[in-house]
């Protein structure tokens, strides 16, 4: 491998700019190519960042055919995640795949098979893991202070926050708040408790706000969910109580709560938070442990830890370092396939109005 890691960016829309800003800040990385299916879009994107010598393509296959590219960021809309990731892996590229991993559980399985066959790294982009307070929550759970964890409540929401562009098109995004914010919420809660295997899902989704012109100006083309809720059974006799909203008549669905047999933990989010309206960005305003002391119920407020760096940049840096050193994927598919399985089951459960049993084959 050359001294500088040679990067291609597949999909040059909104989130690709965050990847580009991160790569541009690294001295040991060179972006050499970009691809986007919209004619001229990749060229404009590359020029915007001063990469005038980088090649622009109108399909991911042409970029992936180049044997002088070490790794790619995949920043396409959701329905193209799987095909682009598989194409990149099959051509011998390491992959930083934006969230959600893909659309269906089967797509996730196909990605993992391609990853295993290629011997390359594929990491999935959940930057809230790099927030110091999110890491602190995981350390507390791992320490055993809470005892046996048996219930987790997670809720992310915006009172009014339906995005536009391809986020609301089912043929591109596949799902709405579930895939945009819900996968973050799932990763935060599951990662905090060690990513136990999901067993069953009973879910509900609705689109009352997105399809109502009273609340949303593009209601005529809105074709995804704007609210979802689910009751998820996990291995180890753990229940995950999940809620997610792009829009609702409430300030927040819930705080992040972990109940254990020895203590409970609660993380609260700033109110109101116009961007996220929840703690899934890692933006935590309060952290509390509720336990007994001397036979009396006591609440201990914990100090918050500053995160004096850009968590998105850290996500990209971690990927670059893993590729350069031959390390493991920072956020591995072996974990995120559980996240994807839950999302897939949520969509099916909401549609069929019944509980769905999750089965993930050995890969």
C-alpha positions, 0 to 999 in steps of 0.5 A: 500500500502506498504511503497515502491511503487512496480513497474513492467516494461513492455517492456525492450527496449531503453526507458525502461532504462530511466524509470529504471534510474528514478525509481532507483533514488527514495528511496520510489520505488522498481522495482520488475518485468519486462516483454519482449516478447523476451526471456531473454531480461527482465532478462538481463535488470533487472540484468543490473540495479542490480534488481537481485531479481526481476522476469522476464516474457515473457508476460505482462499478467503474470506480471499483474497477480501479486497482489503485484505490485502497478503500471507499466511503459509500454515501449513497441512498439506502437502497444502493448500500448493499450493491455498492458495498458488495461491488467494492468488496469484490473488487478488493476495496475496504469499505466505510459504509454509511448507516443504515447498513442496508435495507433488508436482513438478506442484504446484510447477510449478502454484504457479510458473505462478500466481506468474508470472502474478500478478507477486507474491512467493512465498518458501518458509520455510527459516529455517536459511539465516539462520544465520551458520554456514550462510551461512559454509559457502556463502561458503567454497564460493563462494570457490572454496577447495574447488576443484570440488565433486564429492560432498556428504553430508548427514544429519539424524536423531533417535534417537527423535523421531517427531512426532504430530498431522498429521505422521504422516497421509499424507492431510495430511502426504503424507510423513514425515521426508522432508517434515518434516526432509528438505526442510531438509537438501536446502535446506542442501546444495543452497544451499551449492553453488549449487542445481545442477539435479537429474538422477536420484534413487534412494531408499529409505524405511521405516516400521519405527519409526513402525508399531511400538507398541514405539517409537511410541504412535500406531503404529496410525495412522502412515502415512508414512515415518520413514526415507529415504535417497537417491543424487542425481545433480546437474548438474556431475557432483556426487553428493548422498548423503542420509539422514534419520530420525525414529527409528533405533538410531544417534545421527546419520546423518552429518555435513555433508560437501562434497568438492572437488578442492582441499579438503574441508569438514565441519560437525558437529552437537551430540551428542546434540541431542534436537530436531533431532539434526542440523545442519539447524536450523543448529545447528553445533558444529564446522566444519573444512576438510581440505586439504594444506599443504606436501604434508601433509594438514592439518585446519583448525578454523574459528571459529564465528559467533554468530547473535544473532537469531531465524532464524525471525523473520529469515525473516519479516522478509525476506519483509516487507521484500521486499513493502514494497520491491518486492524479489525473493523471499528464497528463490525458487521457482526454487530450491525447485522443485529441492528439490521435484523431488527429494522427488517423485522420492524418493517415486516411486523408493522406491515403484517401487524404481528410479532416477527421471530428473527433468525440470522444464519451463521455466516 
